[in-house]
C-alpha cells in the first residue's frame, strides 16, 4: 500500500513539473491576464489629470472627458489584478503595438514614447491628443487594441485610426466613451 501511494505521488509530481510554465519564454500577458487598462489623461495647459480605468469584460465603459481645442498628454498603464503589468509589456516591447481608433471624434494623435521597438516604431505608451472635436457624432468612442506578435506595424493614421498591424493577435481591447 505504501508503494502504491508513493507511485501515485511520483506520477502527480512528474505531471506537475512537466506542466510548469518555467519553460515558456517570458512573454507578456495574454488577454485574460490583463484585467485593467488605465488611461492617464493630462491637460497640457492646466496640468489637471484624470484617470480612466477600463476593466476587461466589464458591462460599462469609462467615458473620457475632453474639451475641443485642447491638447492632452495620455499615458497608459496595465494591471493584472492589483499588480502593475506595464513593465512586463515594456520588457517585450518588440512583441507589442497599440492601435487607437477614434470613432465619432476628430482627434489628432502623436506617439511620444521614450522607448522604441527595434524597428524604430513607438508602441504608444505615451501619446499627445489634439482634440479638434470630441463629439463629432452620437456615441463617440475610442477603440484601443493591444496587438501581439505582428509581422509589421505602422504608426501612421488611416482616417481616425492611428496605427496598423499586419498579422499578430489581439492581447487586449478596450472601449472608452468620449464626451465634452
Residue frames as qw, qx, qy, qz and C-alpha x, y, z in Angstrom:
[[0.000, 0.885, 0.465, 0.000, 0.00, 0.00, 0.00],
 [0.320, -0.771, 0.117, 0.538, 2.87, 2.35, 0.80],
 [0.391, -0.148, 0.594, 0.687, 4.45, 1.73, -2.59],
 [0.206, 0.638, 0.659, 0.342, 1.16, 2.49, -4.40],
 [0.144, -0.937, -0.227, 0.221, 0.88, 5.82, -2.56],
 [0.398, -0.573, 0.359, 0.620, 4.50, 6.56, -3.42],
 [0.383, 0.191, 0.695, 0.578, 3.91, 5.67, -7.08],
 [0.093, 0.829, 0.530, 0.152, 0.81, 7.89, -7.27],
 [0.279, -0.869, -0.003, 0.409, 2.74, 10.74, -5.64],
 [0.431, -0.327, 0.520, 0.661, 5.59, 10.38, -8.17],
 [0.308, 0.477, 0.683, 0.460, 3.16, 10.38, -11.12],
 [0.042, -0.931, -0.361, 0.028, 1.43, 13.54, -9.87],
 [0.379, -0.741, 0.193, 0.519, 4.78, 15.23, -9.20],
 [0.448, -0.034, 0.616, 0.647, 6.02, 14.37, -12.69],
 [0.195, 0.696, 0.603, 0.339, 2.87, 15.73, -14.32],
 [0.193, -0.933, -0.196, 0.234, 3.08, 18.92, -12.25],
 [0.411, -0.561, 0.361, 0.621, 6.68, 19.55, -13.26],
 [0.383, 0.168, 0.679, 0.603, 6.06, 18.80, -16.93],
 [0.082, 0.791, 0.550, 0.257, 3.14, 21.26, -16.97],
 [0.375, -0.644, -0.141, 0.652, 5.21, 24.03, -15.45],
 [0.377, 0.912, 0.155, 0.049, 5.33, 27.42, -17.23],
 [0.441, -0.737, 0.314, 0.405, 9.05, 27.77, -16.47],
 [0.575, -0.002, 0.604, 0.552, 9.96, 26.52, -19.92],
 [0.331, 0.821, 0.424, 0.192, 7.89, 29.20, -21.65],
 [0.391, 0.331, -0.053, 0.857, 9.52, 32.43, -22.66],
 [0.138, -0.383, -0.488, 0.772, 8.87, 35.46, -20.52],
 [0.034, -0.414, -0.531, -0.739, 6.23, 36.59, -22.96],
 [0.203, -0.152, 0.266, -0.930, 3.91, 39.07, -21.54],
 [0.394, 0.188, 0.667, -0.604, 0.33, 38.79, -20.77],
 [0.012, 0.325, 0.823, 0.466, -2.35, 37.10, -22.71],
 [0.269, -0.478, -0.259, -0.795, -5.69, 38.85, -22.85],
 [0.684, -0.554, -0.449, -0.154, -7.03, 37.02, -19.84],
 [0.656, -0.267, -0.338, 0.620, -4.06, 38.25, -17.76],
 [0.093, 0.175, -0.016, 0.980, -4.73, 41.95, -18.38],
 [0.108, -0.578, -0.773, 0.238, -7.53, 42.91, -16.01],
 [0.011, 0.902, 0.273, -0.335, -7.41, 46.70, -16.36],
 [0.510, 0.354, 0.216, 0.754, -6.23, 49.27, -18.87],
 [0.229, -0.810, -0.319, 0.434, -5.81, 52.71, -17.32],
 [0.410, 0.612, 0.182, 0.652, -5.53, 55.91, -19.35],
 [0.359, -0.611, -0.244, 0.662, -3.97, 58.86, -17.51],
 [0.323, 0.702, 0.381, 0.508, -5.17, 61.99, -19.34],
 [0.383, -0.552, -0.189, 0.716, -3.44, 65.28, -18.50],
 [0.281, 0.930, 0.228, 0.062, -4.47, 68.69, -19.85],
 [0.698, 0.202, -0.041, 0.686, -1.23, 70.23, -21.18],
 [0.043, 0.661, -0.004, 0.749, -2.21, 73.80, -20.23],
 [0.556, -0.665, 0.074, -0.494, -3.76, 73.37, -16.78],
 [0.158, 0.402, -0.856, 0.284, -1.86, 70.25, -15.72],
 [0.687, -0.116, 0.415, -0.584, -5.10, 68.74, -14.42],
 [0.209, 0.214, -0.931, -0.209, -5.12, 64.95, -14.74],
 [0.786, -0.055, 0.241, -0.567, -7.85, 62.35, -14.73],
 [0.121, -0.242, 0.956, 0.110, -7.61, 58.56, -14.78],
 [0.773, 0.158, -0.108, -0.604, -9.95, 56.37, -16.80],
 [0.285, -0.304, 0.905, -0.090, -9.90, 52.72, -15.76],
 [0.746, 0.161, -0.386, -0.518, -11.25, 50.14, -18.20],
 [0.542, -0.263, 0.767, -0.222, -11.96, 46.78, -16.60],
 [0.218, 0.185, -0.845, -0.453, -11.74, 43.91, -19.05],
 [0.251, -0.309, -0.897, -0.194, -15.12, 42.23, -19.68],
 [0.066, 0.326, 0.513, -0.792, -16.97, 44.97, -17.80],
 [0.239, 0.657, 0.707, 0.107, -20.51, 45.84, -18.82],
 [0.050, 0.976, 0.156, -0.143, -19.70, 49.56, -18.65],
 [0.676, 0.332, 0.031, 0.657, -17.02, 51.63, -20.33],
 [0.312, -0.596, -0.187, 0.716, -15.34, 54.68, -18.80],
 [0.366, 0.848, 0.311, 0.225, -16.04, 57.97, -20.55],
 [0.544, -0.135, 0.008, 0.828, -13.02, 60.18, -21.24],
 [0.078, 0.927, 0.311, -0.195, -13.91, 63.87, -20.90],
 [0.530, 0.003, 0.272, 0.803, -12.13, 66.04, -23.47],
 [0.136, 0.812, 0.216, -0.525, -12.54, 69.72, -24.38],
 [0.653, 0.650, 0.258, 0.291, -12.49, 70.80, -28.02],
 [0.252, 0.900, -0.163, 0.315, -9.36, 72.78, -28.89],
 [0.512, -0.738, 0.429, -0.093, -7.28, 71.39, -26.00],
 [0.620, 0.446, -0.642, 0.071, -4.18, 69.21, -26.10],
 [0.804, -0.492, 0.229, -0.241, -3.69, 66.30, -23.72],
 [0.229, 0.487, -0.841, 0.058, -0.80, 64.03, -22.81],
 [0.901, -0.170, 0.014, -0.398, -2.03, 60.48, -22.33],
 [0.094, 0.446, -0.884, 0.103, -0.09, 57.65, -20.72],
 [0.851, -0.105, -0.321, -0.402, -1.24, 54.07, -20.30],
 [0.207, -0.403, 0.838, -0.306, -0.82, 51.51, -17.52],
 [0.723, -0.042, -0.598, -0.343, -1.86, 47.87, -17.47],
 [0.464, -0.411, 0.610, -0.493, -2.92, 45.86, -14.44],
 [0.597, -0.027, -0.791, -0.130, -3.13, 42.15, -13.75],
 [0.566, -0.591, -0.549, 0.171, -5.34, 42.17, -10.67],
 [0.329, -0.926, -0.054, 0.175, -3.61, 44.50, -8.22],
 [0.648, -0.334, 0.338, 0.596, -0.21, 44.16, -9.90],
 [0.294, 0.808, -0.192, -0.474, 1.11, 46.70, -12.39],
 [0.832, 0.141, 0.485, 0.227, 1.81, 44.73, -15.60],
 [0.372, 0.914, -0.072, -0.146, 3.09, 47.67, -17.67],
 [0.181, -0.724, 0.639, 0.186, 6.77, 46.80, -17.21],
 [0.658, 0.010, 0.747, 0.100, 6.17, 43.25, -18.47],
 [0.611, 0.722, 0.325, 0.022, 4.85, 44.68, -21.74],
 [0.106, 0.935, -0.322, -0.106, 7.78, 47.11, -21.96],
 [0.497, -0.478, 0.708, 0.155, 10.18, 44.21, -21.40],
 [0.535, 0.219, 0.762, 0.291, 8.74, 42.55, -24.53],
 [0.203, 0.657, 0.050, -0.724, 8.32, 45.81, -26.45],
 [0.115, 0.318, -0.700, -0.629, 9.14, 44.33, -29.87],
 [0.007, -0.243, -0.964, -0.110, 6.21, 41.97, -29.49],
 [0.037, 0.675, 0.643, -0.360, 3.61, 44.71, -28.88],
 [0.089, 0.149, 0.294, 0.940, 1.91, 47.60, -30.63],
 [0.158, 0.512, 0.615, -0.579, -1.10, 49.78, -29.75],
 [0.070, 0.367, 0.589, 0.717, -3.81, 50.83, -32.17],
 [0.100, 0.410, 0.437, -0.794, -6.03, 53.83, -31.37],
 [0.034, 0.375, 0.707, 0.598, -9.29, 54.07, -33.32],
 [0.124, 0.283, 0.368, -0.877, -11.39, 57.17, -32.61],
 [0.048, 0.479, 0.800, 0.358, -15.00, 56.62, -33.72],
 [0.125, -0.840, -0.488, -0.203, -17.10, 59.79, -33.98],
 [0.379, -0.841, 0.011, 0.387, -14.35, 62.14, -32.79],
 [0.586, 0.727, -0.132, 0.333, -11.78, 64.30, -34.51],
 [0.591, -0.754, 0.260, 0.126, -8.60, 63.81, -32.53],
 [0.596, 0.660, -0.432, 0.149, -5.04, 64.04, -33.85],
 [0.854, -0.493, 0.150, 0.068, -2.74, 61.59, -32.09],
 [0.429, 0.718, -0.516, 0.187, 1.05, 61.69, -31.92],
 [0.916, -0.270, -0.235, 0.183, 3.10, 58.93, -30.29],
 [0.030, 0.874, -0.347, 0.339, 5.71, 60.29, -27.86],
 [0.942, -0.315, -0.054, 0.100, 7.20, 57.16, -26.31],
 [0.170, -0.838, 0.514, 0.065, 10.74, 57.41, -24.96],
 [0.536, -0.236, 0.802, 0.117, 11.29, 53.70, -25.67],
 [0.569, 0.468, -0.372, -0.565, 11.38, 52.43, -29.24],
 [0.955, 0.084, 0.279, -0.054, 10.85, 48.99, -30.71],
 [0.582, -0.312, 0.524, 0.539, 13.86, 47.57, -32.59],
 [0.441, 0.504, 0.568, 0.478, 12.13, 48.59, -35.86],
 [0.189, 0.083, -0.007, 0.978, 12.16, 52.22, -34.67],
 [0.343, -0.546, -0.497, -0.581, 8.40, 52.37, -34.09],
 [0.178, -0.223, 0.533, -0.796, 6.80, 53.82, -30.97],
 [0.111, -0.275, -0.954, 0.049, 4.32, 51.47, -29.29],
 [0.266, -0.584, -0.363, -0.676, 2.04, 54.19, -27.85],
 [0.499, -0.412, -0.622, 0.440, 2.58, 54.16, -24.08],
 [0.120, -0.598, -0.203, 0.766, 2.72, 57.97, -24.20],
 [0.309, 0.505, 0.583, 0.556, 0.71, 59.96, -26.73],
 [0.033, 0.281, 0.123, -0.951, -0.35, 63.55, -27.39],
 [0.197, 0.585, 0.773, 0.145, -4.01, 64.13, -28.31],
 [0.048, 0.123, -0.080, -0.988, -5.03, 67.33, -30.09],
 [0.241, 0.510, 0.800, -0.206, -8.81, 67.48, -29.76],
 [0.035, -0.118, -0.419, -0.900, -10.46, 69.09, -32.78],
 [0.619, -0.229, -0.106, -0.744, -13.98, 67.89, -31.93],
 [0.226, -0.199, 0.892, -0.336, -14.55, 65.40, -29.11],
 [0.484, 0.374, 0.740, -0.280, -18.16, 64.69, -30.05],
 [0.142, 0.314, -0.506, -0.791, -18.38, 64.65, -33.82],
 [0.541, -0.141, -0.662, -0.499, -21.27, 62.15, -33.86],
 [0.752, -0.467, 0.087, -0.457, -23.52, 60.33, -31.43],
 [0.932, -0.326, 0.159, 0.017, -21.75, 57.91, -29.08],
 [0.448, 0.739, -0.482, 0.148, -18.13, 58.76, -29.88],
 [0.856, -0.472, 0.208, 0.019, -15.58, 56.33, -28.51],
 [0.140, 0.705, -0.692, -0.073, -12.02, 55.13, -28.61],
 [0.998, -0.013, -0.019, -0.050, -11.35, 51.51, -29.50],
 [0.087, -0.779, 0.620, -0.045, -7.92, 50.72, -28.08],
 [0.990, 0.091, -0.086, -0.060, -6.22, 47.49, -29.13],
 [0.350, -0.675, 0.640, 0.113, -3.03, 45.84, -27.91],
 [0.865, 0.417, -0.240, -0.146, -1.55, 43.76, -30.73],
 [0.633, -0.530, 0.557, 0.086, 0.89, 40.92, -30.03],
 [0.585, -0.155, 0.700, 0.379, 3.48, 39.49, -32.45],
 [0.566, 0.772, 0.127, -0.258, 2.56, 41.50, -35.55],
 [0.803, 0.148, 0.280, 0.505, 4.84, 40.85, -38.51],
 [0.315, 0.261, 0.125, 0.904, 4.85, 44.58, -39.37],
 [0.122, -0.770, -0.520, 0.349, 3.43, 47.77, -37.83],
 [0.274, 0.454, 0.163, 0.832, 2.99, 51.39, -38.87],
 [0.155, -0.390, -0.485, 0.768, 2.36, 54.47, -36.74],
 [0.063, -0.065, -0.342, -0.935, 0.59, 56.40, -39.49],
 [0.437, 0.310, 0.485, -0.691, -3.03, 57.47, -39.36],
 [0.036, -0.190, -0.820, -0.538, -5.63, 55.95, -41.63],
 [0.365, -0.632, -0.460, -0.505, -8.73, 58.09, -41.18],
 [0.485, -0.720, 0.164, -0.468, -9.49, 58.06, -37.46],
 [0.962, -0.248, -0.010, 0.114, -7.28, 55.03, -36.76],
 [0.043, 0.862, -0.498, 0.080, -3.74, 55.60, -35.57],
 [0.279, -0.442, 0.852, -0.005, -1.53, 52.61, -36.24],
 [0.885, 0.206, -0.199, -0.367, -1.88, 49.40, -38.20],
 [0.424, -0.451, 0.785, -0.010, -0.53, 45.91, -37.76],
 [0.710, 0.289, -0.533, -0.358, -0.06, 43.00, -40.12],
 [0.670, -0.004, -0.732, 0.124, -0.58, 39.60, -38.56],
 [0.031, 0.200, -0.642, 0.740, -0.36, 39.05, -34.85],
 [0.371, -0.520, -0.761, -0.112, -3.23, 38.69, -32.43],
 [0.279, -0.717, -0.005, -0.639, -5.16, 40.85, -30.03],
 [0.365, 0.025, -0.744, 0.559, -3.80, 40.71, -26.47],
 [0.039, -0.533, -0.622, 0.572, -6.42, 43.12, -25.16],
 [0.040, 0.462, 0.433, 0.773, -9.04, 45.54, -26.38],
 [0.105, -0.479, -0.568, 0.661, -10.79, 48.35, -24.53],
 [0.067, 0.657, 0.479, 0.579, -13.60, 50.71, -25.44],
 [0.202, -0.369, -0.370, 0.828, -13.61, 54.16, -23.86],
 [0.173, 0.844, 0.497, 0.102, -16.51, 56.55, -24.41],
 [0.359, 0.045, 0.015, 0.932, -15.63, 60.15, -25.29],
 [0.058, -0.856, -0.511, -0.057, -17.53, 63.28, -24.21],
 [0.193, 0.654, -0.097, 0.724, -17.06, 67.04, -23.75]]
